[in-house]
């Protein structure tokens, strides 16, 4: 299980597993429960790079980021740490 501490969003952490470059078991701590469960369900079983491509750069209001964007950042960090 990989844990990422988010920045500038309502959720505090994102947890997920990666198996054979496939995203699994995504969960967010805090934030908009229904929306985050939806994001988790939609990315389940997708390739890491596909999720990054789809979610990177999504903004929430004037924050300059969002929970989906933070998930993309978390996956990028995972990739860097697991080369």
KOLGUMI-962242 format. One record per residue: residue in three letters; x, y, z of N, C-alpha, C in turn; residue number from 0. Coordinates in nm, 3 decimals, always signed. Atoms other than C-alpha are relative to their C-alpha. Layout:
// residues N
  residu       nu       nv       nw      cau      cav      caw       cu       cv       cw  num
     ALA        X        Y        Z        X        Y        Z        X        Y        Z  NUM
...
//
This chain:
// residues 83
  residu       nu       nv       nw      cau      cav      caw       cu       cv       cw  num
     UNK   +0.086   -0.118   +0.000   +0.000   +0.000   +0.000   +0.090   +0.123   +0.000    0
     UNK   -0.073   -0.125   +0.011   +0.139   +0.337   -0.105   -0.087   +0.111   +0.058    1
     UNK   +0.072   -0.113   -0.060   +0.036   +0.648   +0.093   +0.063   +0.130   -0.046    2
     UNK   -0.044   -0.131   +0.048   +0.057   +1.001   -0.047   -0.071   +0.106   +0.081    3
     UNK   +0.056   -0.113   -0.073   +0.005   +1.315   +0.163   -0.031   +0.111   -0.100    4
     UNK   +0.046   -0.098   +0.098   -0.198   +1.559   -0.045   +0.035   +0.143   +0.041    5
     UNK   -0.029   -0.142   -0.024   -0.146   +1.936   -0.076   -0.112   +0.085   -0.059    6
     UNK   +0.097   -0.101   +0.045   -0.407   +2.215   -0.101   -0.134   -0.056   -0.044    7
     UNK   +0.132   +0.056   +0.028   -0.714   +1.988   -0.117   -0.063   -0.047   +0.131    8
     UNK   +0.073   +0.042   -0.120   -0.977   +1.866   +0.129   +0.044   -0.137   +0.051    9
     UNK   -0.047   +0.130   -0.046   -0.854   +1.508   +0.135   +0.142   +0.016   +0.057   10
     UNK   -0.130   -0.011   -0.066   -0.549   +1.453   +0.353   +0.102   -0.100   -0.052   11
     UNK   -0.090   +0.102   +0.054   -0.404   +1.131   +0.215   -0.073   -0.081   -0.107   12
     UNK   +0.050   +0.094   +0.100   -0.447   +0.895   -0.079   +0.080   -0.128   +0.017   13
     UNK   -0.063   +0.132   -0.010   -0.375   +0.524   -0.045   -0.036   -0.081   -0.124   14
     UNK   +0.029   +0.087   +0.113   -0.345   +0.277   -0.331   +0.104   -0.110   -0.009   15
     UNK   -0.093   +0.107   +0.034   -0.181   -0.042   -0.451   +0.023   +0.005   -0.151   16
     UNK   -0.031   +0.015   +0.141   -0.012   -0.101   -0.785   +0.046   -0.144   -0.019   17
     UNK   -0.040   +0.136   +0.035   +0.011   -0.451   -0.932   +0.020   -0.005   -0.150   18
     UNK   -0.030   +0.008   +0.143   +0.181   -0.497   -1.270   -0.040   +0.128   -0.073   19
     UNK   +0.028   -0.134   +0.054   +0.141   -0.121   -1.334   -0.150   +0.031   -0.009   20
     UNK   +0.145   -0.020   -0.002   -0.236   -0.144   -1.267   -0.039   +0.057   +0.137   21
     UNK   +0.045   -0.068   -0.122   -0.403   +0.085   -1.009   -0.109   -0.083   +0.068   22
     UNK   +0.097   +0.078   -0.077   -0.593   -0.095   -0.732   -0.019   +0.062   +0.139   23
     UNK   +0.029   -0.034   -0.141   -0.758   -0.022   -0.396   +0.024   +0.146   +0.035   24
     UNK   -0.019   -0.143   -0.027   -0.759   +0.359   -0.418   -0.098   +0.043   +0.108   25
     UNK   +0.087   -0.058   -0.103   -0.894   +0.532   -0.108   +0.057   +0.135   +0.043   26
     UNK   -0.036   -0.135   -0.044   -0.891   +0.892   +0.011   -0.043   +0.015   +0.145   27
     UNK   +0.039   -0.033   -0.137   -0.894   +1.013   +0.371   -0.048   +0.144   -0.002   28
     UNK   +0.068   -0.129   -0.001   -1.133   +1.308   +0.417   -0.039   +0.040   -0.142   29
     UNK   +0.043   -0.046   +0.131   -1.272   +1.511   +0.128   -0.146   -0.034   -0.026   30
     UNK   +0.139   +0.023   +0.043   -1.600   +1.474   -0.063   -0.021   -0.149   -0.024   31
     UNK   +0.007   +0.146   -0.003   -1.683   +1.112   +0.013   -0.055   -0.061   -0.129   32
     UNK   +0.060   +0.059   +0.120   -1.913   +1.037   -0.282   +0.085   +0.021   -0.123   33
     UNK   -0.084   -0.028   +0.117   -1.694   +1.207   -0.541   +0.128   -0.083   +0.002   34
     UNK   -0.127   +0.072   -0.009   -1.380   +1.039   -0.412   -0.020   -0.150   -0.016   35
     UNK   +0.031   +0.140   +0.026   -1.545   +0.697   -0.408   -0.021   -0.023   -0.150   36
     UNK   +0.020   +0.009   +0.145   -1.647   +0.764   -0.769   +0.133   -0.002   -0.074   37
     UNK   -0.133   -0.003   +0.063   -1.291   +0.855   -0.870   +0.070   -0.134   +0.022   38
     UNK   -0.065   +0.128   -0.032   -1.159   +0.546   -0.692   -0.054   -0.113   -0.085   39
     UNK   +0.063   +0.104   +0.081   -1.406   +0.324   -0.874   +0.038   +0.012   -0.147   40
     UNK   -0.030   -0.021   +0.142   -1.336   +0.478   -1.214   +0.143   -0.034   -0.038   41
     UNK   -0.140   +0.028   +0.033   -0.957   +0.436   -1.194   +0.041   -0.143   +0.033   42
     UNK   -0.030   +0.138   -0.038   -0.968   +0.083   -1.050   +0.023   -0.084   -0.126   43
     UNK   -0.031   +0.088   +0.110   -0.798   -0.155   -1.291   +0.064   +0.066   -0.121   44
     UNK   -0.063   -0.070   +0.111   -0.651   +0.113   -1.517   +0.152   +0.003   +0.016   45
     UNK   -0.145   -0.016   +0.003   -0.286   +0.146   -1.614   +0.039   +0.133   +0.066   46
     UNK   -0.048   -0.119   -0.071   -0.089   +0.399   -1.404   +0.009   +0.120   -0.094   47
     UNK   -0.018   -0.112   +0.093   -0.002   +0.614   -1.707   -0.132   +0.052   -0.054   48
     UNK   +0.133   -0.042   +0.046   -0.363   +0.621   -1.826   -0.066   +0.088   +0.103   49
     UNK   +0.060   -0.080   -0.107   -0.481   +0.750   -1.489   +0.068   +0.136   +0.008   50
     UNK   -0.073   -0.128   -0.005   -0.209   +1.017   -1.482   -0.046   +0.089   -0.115   51
     UNK   +0.040   -0.076   +0.118   -0.300   +1.127   -1.835   -0.140   +0.059   +0.013   52
     UNK   +0.138   -0.044   -0.012   -0.671   +1.152   -1.755   -0.022   +0.104   +0.111   53
     UNK   +0.029   -0.082   -0.118   -0.645   +1.329   -1.417   +0.094   +0.119   +0.021   54
     UNK   -0.099   -0.106   -0.019   -0.333   +1.549   -1.435   -0.053   +0.134   -0.048   55
     UNK   +0.037   -0.137   +0.038   -0.413   +1.921   -1.435   -0.143   +0.038   +0.028   56
     UNK   +0.138   -0.036   -0.036   -0.776   +1.906   -1.317   +0.006   +0.091   +0.121   57
     UNK   +0.001   -0.097   -0.110   -0.841   +2.207   -1.093   -0.134   +0.001   +0.072   58
     UNK   +0.119   -0.018   -0.084   -1.090   +2.261   -0.810   -0.001   +0.146   +0.044   59
     UNK   +0.004   -0.141   -0.035   -1.185   +2.627   -0.788   +0.131   +0.068   -0.035   60
     UNK   -0.124   -0.076   +0.021   -0.882   +2.852   -0.751   +0.120   -0.065   +0.068   61
     UNK   -0.107   +0.069   -0.074   -0.668   +2.591   -0.572   +0.123   -0.032   -0.084   62
     UNK   -0.111   +0.039   +0.085   -0.450   +2.511   -0.872   +0.024   -0.150   +0.000   63
     UNK   -0.008   +0.146   -0.005   -0.504   +2.141   -0.802   -0.139   -0.052   +0.036   64
     UNK   +0.125   +0.064   -0.040   -0.781   +1.896   -0.709   +0.035   -0.139   +0.053   65
     UNK   -0.026   +0.137   -0.045   -0.818   +1.551   -0.556   +0.040   -0.090   -0.117   66
     UNK   -0.047   +0.080   +0.112   -0.796   +1.391   -0.903   +0.143   +0.035   -0.041   67
     UNK   -0.136   -0.043   +0.034   -0.484   +1.597   -0.981   +0.099   -0.052   +0.104   68
     UNK   -0.088   +0.052   -0.105   -0.336   +1.493   -0.646   +0.022   -0.149   -0.017   69
     UNK   -0.019   +0.143   +0.028   -0.397   +1.128   -0.736   +0.101   -0.018   -0.113   70
     UNK   -0.099   +0.006   +0.108   -0.207   +1.187   -1.061   +0.140   +0.028   +0.054   71
     UNK   -0.130   -0.031   -0.062   +0.077   +1.345   -0.858   +0.050   -0.118   +0.082   72
     UNK   -0.038   +0.115   -0.082   +0.074   +1.049   -0.619   +0.053   -0.113   -0.087   73
     UNK   -0.045   +0.106   +0.090   +0.105   +0.806   -0.908   +0.134   +0.034   -0.065   74
     UNK   -0.130   -0.042   +0.052   +0.390   +1.008   -1.058   +0.109   -0.021   +0.104   75
     UNK   -0.098   +0.024   -0.107   +0.568   +0.996   -0.722   +0.029   -0.148   +0.014   76
     UNK   -0.019   +0.144   -0.009   +0.511   +0.621   -0.703   +0.093   -0.048   -0.111   77
     UNK   -0.084   +0.041   +0.113   +0.664   +0.582   -1.050   +0.146   +0.035   +0.023   78
     UNK   -0.137   -0.043   -0.026   +0.973   +0.783   -0.950   +0.068   -0.088   +0.105   79
     UNK   -0.055   +0.080   -0.109   +1.021   +0.579   -0.634   +0.016   -0.147   -0.035   80
     UNK   -0.001   +0.142   +0.034   +0.970   +0.245   -0.807   +0.057   -0.030   -0.138   81
     UNK   -0.065   +0.024   +0.130   +1.185   +0.274   -1.119   +0.094   -0.117   +0.011   82
//
